[in-house]
Amino acid sequence: MRILLDHCVPKPFGRLLASHDVKTTAQMGWSTLQNGKLLAEAAQSFDAFVTVDKYIKTQQNLQSLPLPIVVLDSVMNTPAALAPFAPFVQAVLPTLRPGQMVEVDAVGTVTEITPGRTP
């Protein structure tokens, strides 16, 4: 699976998803792209998008997302803080479908974000 890490997800997190082809927005030259433009561009080359941006749930029209999004519910975005999320992300990735957004917490609870509702 081809995974794009958002600006706010450190590159070392991608190494923890070793069975996937993981790139960062910086590696793609998309550091200046934001919000819907970034997601639209990502949808052309990637199968999923990983972020720690909790506001994405209210900033995007969930009914028209071009690819699945995984939101990591972490209070910090350091590699050490995000490392425990990797096995949970690995487990949820194969279940995702285009346009789906899920939030994963530190104990592995996966909550689907539905239009008009946030966890």
Backbone hydrogen bonds, N-H to C=O, Kabsch-Sander energy under -0.5 kcal/mol:
donor,donor_aa,acceptor,acceptor_aa,energy
3,I,1,M,-0.6
3,I,21,D,-2.7
4,L,48,A,-2.3
5,L,23,K,-2.9
6,D,50,V,-3.0
9,V,6,D,-1.9
13,F,10,P,-1.9
14,G,10,P,-0.5
14,G,11,K,-1.5
15,R,11,K,-0.7
15,R,12,P,-0.6
16,L,12,P,-0.6
16,L,13,F,-1.2
17,L,14,G,-1.4
18,A,15,R,-0.6
20,H,17,L,-2.3
21,D,1,M,-2.2
22,V,20,H,-0.9
23,K,3,I,-2.4
25,T,5,L,-1.2
28,M,24,T,-1.5
29,G,25,T,-0.5
29,G,26,A,-1.3
30,W,25,T,-2.9
33,L,30,W,-1.2
37,K,34,Q,-1.2
38,L,34,Q,-1.3
39,L,35,N,-2.2
40,A,36,G,-2.5
41,E,37,K,-2.2
42,A,38,L,-2.8
43,A,39,L,-2.2
44,Q,40,A,-0.6
44,Q,41,E,-1.2
45,S,41,E,-0.5
45,S,42,A,-1.5
46,F,42,A,-2.6
47,D,2,R,-3.0
48,A,2,R,-1.3
49,F,68,P,-2.0
50,V,4,L,-2.6
51,T,70,V,-2.6
54,K,52,V,-1.1
56,I,53,D,-1.3
57,K,54,K,-1.0
58,T,55,Y,-1.6
59,Q,55,Y,-1.5
60,Q,56,I,-1.4
62,L,60,Q,-1.0
64,S,61,N,-1.9
65,L,62,L,-0.7
69,I,100,Q,-2.6
70,V,49,F,-3.0
71,V,69,I,-0.5
71,V,102,V,-3.1
72,L,51,T,-3.2
72,L,70,V,-0.6
73,D,71,V,-0.6
73,D,104,V,-3.1
74,S,72,L,-1.8
82,L,78,T,-2.1
83,A,79,P,-1.8
85,F,82,L,-1.9
86,A,82,L,-0.6
86,A,83,A,-1.4
88,F,85,F,-0.5
89,V,85,F,-2.4
90,Q,86,A,-2.8
91,A,87,P,-1.9
92,V,88,F,-1.9
93,L,89,V,-2.3
95,T,92,V,-1.6
96,L,92,V,-0.7
96,L,93,L,-1.3
100,Q,97,R,-2.0
101,M,113,I,-0.6
102,V,69,I,-2.6
103,E,111,T,-2.8
104,V,71,V,-2.8
105,D,109,T,-2.0
108,G,105,D,-1.8
111,T,103,E,-2.7
111,T,109,T,-0.5
113,I,101,M,-3.2
114,T,112,E,-0.6
117,R,114,T,-2.4
